[in-house]
Amino acid sequence: MLTLVENHSLPRTAAFFDLDKTVIAKSSALTFGKSFYQGGLINRRAALRTAYTQFVYLVGGADHAQMERMRAYLSALCRGWNVQQVKEIVAETLHDLIDPIIYDEAASLIEEHHLAGRDVVIVSTSGAEVVEPIGELLGADRVVATRMVVEDGRFTGEVEYYAYGPTKAEAVRELAESEGYDLSRCYAYSDSVTDVPMLEAVGRPHAVNPDRALRREAAARDWPILTFQRPVRLKQRFSGFAMPQRPALAAAVAVGTAALTAGLVWYASRRRARPGTA
C-alpha cells in the first residue's frame, strides 16, 4: 500500500501505467474483435484470427518480433475503417468488454496514486480510439497511445505515432518536461520487456505479471515484481473506490442525484394525493 501523500511544495509526480496485461487482463486492441465483426468492420476469418492472436498473446506474451507482426496485421486490418464508427462501437461495448477485465489490484493502485496527489498516465501501444475511452473509464489524467493516419474520416492503414518501446520513454520524458514531473520520484508499471525503456525513465519502476525476459531484468535490477490476478468490475467495488471525481463522473453523480430527488418528490406527491394516506 502507498502511504505517503505528496508534498505539493516539491515538483509534481506521476504514475505511468502500461495498459494490456498490466491494468487489464487482455489486449485492449484485440478485445474488440468480436464487436468490430458484429459492426461489419471485419469478416469472420479476421475475427477468428483476432481471437487466436489474443489467445497467443495471453498465453505467451509478445516479444519485439511478435509485436511488430501484430502492429502490421492490425494496421492493415483497419485500413479504410470509418473512424467515427470505430469510436461508436468502442463506446457502446466499453463497459461490457473492458470493465470485467480490469485488475482489482491495478484499480487500487490508481486510486492510491491519486489520493497521494500523483497524476495517472496510461501509456499504451494500442490505438488512441480504444485507449482514450479506457483511460477515461479508469479515471486517468492523461493517455499516450498509438495514432493512425486519418484521411476523409477513414484510417489509411499507416501509423502516425507508434507508442512502443523507446517511444514510450520519450513520451514520458516529454510529459515530465511539460507538466513539471520529477521523474526520479515517479512510478511506472508494465508486464513486458519491451517497456524497459519506460521503466528505466522513472525512479520507481515495477514489473507487473512480467514476461520471462522482464522478470529476469527486474530481478537483476532489483525492481519490485507485482502479481495482479483479480479482474473485477469497477461498479462491484465502487463503494470502496475513492477515486477523485472527474467531470464525467461528477456529471453522472449529479444526474443520478437529480433523478433520485425527482422520484422522491413524485412519490411524496402521490402519497399526499391518495385518500386515506398519512
C-alpha positions in Angstrom: 0.0 0.0 0.0 1.2 3.5 -0.8 1.1 5.7 2.3 3.0 8.9 1.6 0.9 11.9 0.4 2.7 14.2 -2.0 4.3 17.4 -0.6 3.0 19.9 -3.0 5.9 22.3 -2.4 8.0 19.6 -4.3 7.9 19.0 -8.0 4.9 17.1 -9.3 5.0 13.4 -9.8 3.0 10.8 -11.8 2.4 7.1 -12.1 2.8 5.7 -15.7 0.8 2.5 -16.5 1.1 0.2 -19.4 -2.4 -1.0 -20.2 -2.6 -4.5 -21.6 -1.9 -7.3 -19.0 -0.9 -4.6 -16.6 -4.2 -2.7 -15.9 -6.5 -5.0 -17.8 -6.2 -8.8 -18.3 -6.2 -8.9 -22.1 -5.1 -7.0 -25.2 -7.2 -3.9 -25.4 -7.0 -3.7 -29.2 -7.9 -7.4 -29.7 -10.7 -7.4 -27.2 -13.0 -5.5 -29.5 -12.5 -8.0 -32.4 -16.0 -9.6 -32.0 -17.6 -6.1 -31.7 -15.9 -5.0 -34.9 -17.1 -8.2 -36.6 -20.7 -7.6 -35.5 -20.3 -4.0 -36.7 -19.3 -5.1 -40.1 -15.7 -3.8 -40.0 -14.1 -7.2 -40.3 -15.1 -10.6 -41.7 -15.4 -13.9 -39.9 -11.9 -15.0 -40.9 -10.4 -11.9 -39.5 -12.5 -12.2 -36.3 -11.2 -15.7 -35.8 -7.6 -14.7 -36.4 -8.0 -11.8 -33.9 -9.3 -14.3 -31.3 -6.4 -16.6 -31.9 -3.9 -13.7 -31.7 -5.5 -12.7 -28.4 -5.1 -16.3 -27.1 -1.4 -16.5 -28.1 -0.8 -13.1 -26.5 -2.4 -14.1 -23.2 -0.5 -17.4 -23.0 2.9 -16.3 -24.0 3.0 -12.6 -24.2 4.7 -10.9 -27.1 8.4 -10.1 -27.8 9.6 -7.4 -30.2 9.1 -9.5 -33.4 5.6 -10.6 -32.4 4.6 -7.0 -31.5 5.8 -5.9 -35.0 3.8 -8.6 -36.7 0.8 -7.6 -34.6 1.3 -3.9 -35.5 1.5 -4.7 -39.2 -1.6 -7.0 -39.1 -3.8 -4.5 -37.2 -2.6 -1.6 -39.3 -3.6 -3.5 -42.5 -6.8 -4.7 -40.9 -8.1 -1.2 -40.1 -7.3 0.3 -43.5 -10.5 2.0 -44.7 -12.4 1.8 -41.5 -14.7 4.8 -40.6 -13.1 6.4 -37.6 -16.4 7.6 -36.2 -17.9 4.1 -36.5 -15.0 2.7 -34.6 -15.4 5.2 -31.8 -19.2 4.4 -31.6 -18.6 0.7 -31.4 -16.0 1.2 -28.6 -18.3 3.5 -26.7 -21.2 1.1 -26.9 -19.3 -2.0 -25.8 -16.7 -0.5 -23.5 -18.3 -1.4 -20.2 -19.3 -4.9 -21.3 -15.9 -5.8 -22.6 -13.4 -3.8 -20.6 -15.0 -3.3 -17.1 -14.9 -7.1 -16.3 -11.2 -7.4 -17.1 -9.8 -4.5 -15.1 -7.4 -5.9 -12.4 -8.7 -5.0 -8.9 -5.0 -4.5 -7.8 -4.4 -2.0 -10.7 -7.6 -0.1 -9.8 -6.5 0.1 -6.2 -3.1 1.4 -7.3 -4.6 4.0 -9.5 -6.8 5.1 -6.5 -3.8 5.2 -4.2 -1.7 7.3 -6.5 -4.5 9.8 -7.0 -5.0 10.0 -3.2 -1.3 10.7 -2.9 -1.6 13.6 -5.3 0.0 11.9 -8.3 -1.2 12.1 -11.9 -2.0 8.8 -13.5 -0.9 8.3 -17.1 -1.9 5.4 -19.3 0.9 4.7 -21.9 -0.2 2.0 -24.4 0.7 0.7 -27.8 -2.9 0.2 -28.7 -4.8 2.8 -30.8 -6.0 6.0 -29.3 -9.6 5.3 -30.3 -9.5 2.3 -27.9 -7.2 3.6 -25.2 -8.7 7.0 -24.6 -12.1 5.7 -23.6 -10.5 3.1 -21.3 -8.4 5.8 -19.7 -11.5 7.9 -19.0 -13.2 4.8 -17.5 -10.2 4.3 -15.2 -10.0 8.0 -14.2 -6.6 8.5 -15.8 -5.4 12.1 -16.1 -3.6 11.6 -19.4 -3.3 9.0 -22.1 -0.4 8.2 -24.5 -1.4 5.9 -27.3 -0.7 4.9 -30.9 -2.3 7.2 -33.5 -3.2 6.1 -37.0 -3.2 8.4 -40.1 -6.8 9.5 -40.9 -7.9 10.9 -44.3 -11.5 11.8 -45.1 -12.7 10.3 -41.8 -11.1 6.9 -42.5 -7.9 5.1 -41.4 -5.3 4.8 -44.2 -3.5 1.9 -42.5 -0.4 4.0 -41.9 0.9 4.8 -38.4 1.3 8.5 -37.5 2.7 7.8 -34.0 3.7 4.5 -32.6 3.7 4.3 -28.8 6.1 1.4 -28.4 9.4 0.7 -26.7 11.8 3.7 -26.6 9.0 5.9 -27.9 7.1 5.3 -24.7 10.1 6.5 -22.7 10.4 9.6 -24.9 6.7 10.4 -24.3 7.2 10.0 -20.5 10.2 12.4 -20.6 8.3 14.9 -22.8 5.3 14.8 -20.3 7.7 15.3 -17.4 9.1 18.4 -19.1 5.7 19.9 -20.0 4.0 19.0 -16.7 6.9 19.5 -14.3 7.1 15.9 -13.1 10.2 14.8 -11.2 10.9 11.5 -12.9 13.2 10.4 -10.1 10.1 10.3 -7.8 7.7 8.9 -10.4 6.4 5.4 -10.8 6.0 3.1 -13.8 4.3 -0.3 -14.2 4.5 -2.8 -17.1 4.3 -6.5 -17.9 6.6 -6.5 -21.0 10.4 -6.4 -21.5 9.7 -4.1 -24.5 8.8 -1.4 -21.9 12.2 -1.5 -20.1 13.0 2.0 -21.6 9.9 3.4 -19.9 10.6 1.7 -16.7 14.2 3.0 -16.8 13.0 6.5 -17.2 11.5 6.7 -13.7 12.9 6.3 -10.2 10.4 3.7 -9.1 9.8 1.1 -11.8 7.6 -2.0 -11.2 7.2 -5.2 -13.2 3.6 -6.4 -13.2 2.8 -10.0 -14.2 6.2 -9.8 -16.1 7.1 -12.0 -19.1 10.1 -14.1 -18.7 12.5 -11.6 -20.1 11.2 -8.7 -17.9 11.2 -11.0 -14.8 14.9 -11.6 -15.4 15.6 -7.9 -15.9 13.6 -6.9 -12.8 15.4 -9.5 -10.7 18.8 -8.3 -12.0 17.9 -4.6 -11.3 16.1 -5.3 -8.0 12.8 -3.9 -9.3 9.7 -4.8 -7.4 7.6 -7.6 -9.1 3.9 -7.4 -8.6 1.2 -10.1 -9.4 -2.2 -8.9 -10.5 -4.8 -11.7 -10.8 -8.2 -10.5 -9.7 -10.2 -8.9 -12.6 -13.2 -7.2 -11.1 -15.9 -4.8 -12.4 -15.4 -1.3 -11.1 -19.0 -1.0 -10.1 -18.7 -4.0 -7.9 -16.0 -2.3 -5.8 -17.2 1.3 -6.3 -18.3 1.8 -2.7 -14.7 1.4 -1.7 -13.2 3.1 -4.8 -12.5 6.6 -3.6 -11.0 7.9 -6.8 -11.2 11.7 -7.0 -14.2 12.6 -9.1 -13.6 13.5 -12.7 -16.0 15.8 -14.6 -17.8 12.9 -16.3 -18.2 11.1 -13.0 -19.4 14.2 -11.3 -21.9 14.7 -14.0 -23.2 11.2 -13.7 -23.5 11.6 -9.9 -25.4 14.8 -10.4 -27.8 13.3 -12.9 -28.3 10.3 -10.6 -29.0 12.5 -7.6 -31.4 14.7 -9.6 -33.3 11.6 -10.8 -33.5 10.2 -7.2 -34.7 13.6 -5.9 -37.3 13.8 -8.6 -38.5 10.3 -7.8 -38.9 11.0 -4.1 -40.8 14.2 -4.8 -43.2 12.4 -7.2 -43.7 9.6 -4.6 -44.4 12.1 -1.8 -46.9 14.0 -4.0 -48.7 10.7 -4.9 -49.0 9.8 -1.2 -50.4 13.2 -0.3 -52.9 13.0 -3.1 -54.1 9.5 -2.3 -57.2 9.4 0.0 -56.7 7.9 3.4 -52.9 8.0 3.4 -50.9 9.8 6.2 
